[in-house]
């Protein structure tokens, strides 16, 4: 139904809250690397993951960018 959160949106919001360690509504490469290491993923991939999702090239990922990106399908 219109206006109801999608499963992708719910997962992306939950993932954002987990990765955003300092709760400033910005995910940095350091935070991505930390989350990846804790998840058993290669933290060296954090840079390209940030680059893929950071469409405005600000050096961080906003909540909206994460929801709009394919970031959640990277793992």
Secondary structure as UniProt FT lines:
FT   TURN            2..3
FT   HELIX           7..19
FT   TURN            21..22
FT   HELIX           29..38
FT   TURN            39..40
FT   HELIX           43..45
FT   HELIX           46..53
FT   TURN            55..56
FT   HELIX           63..68
FT   HELIX           71..73
//
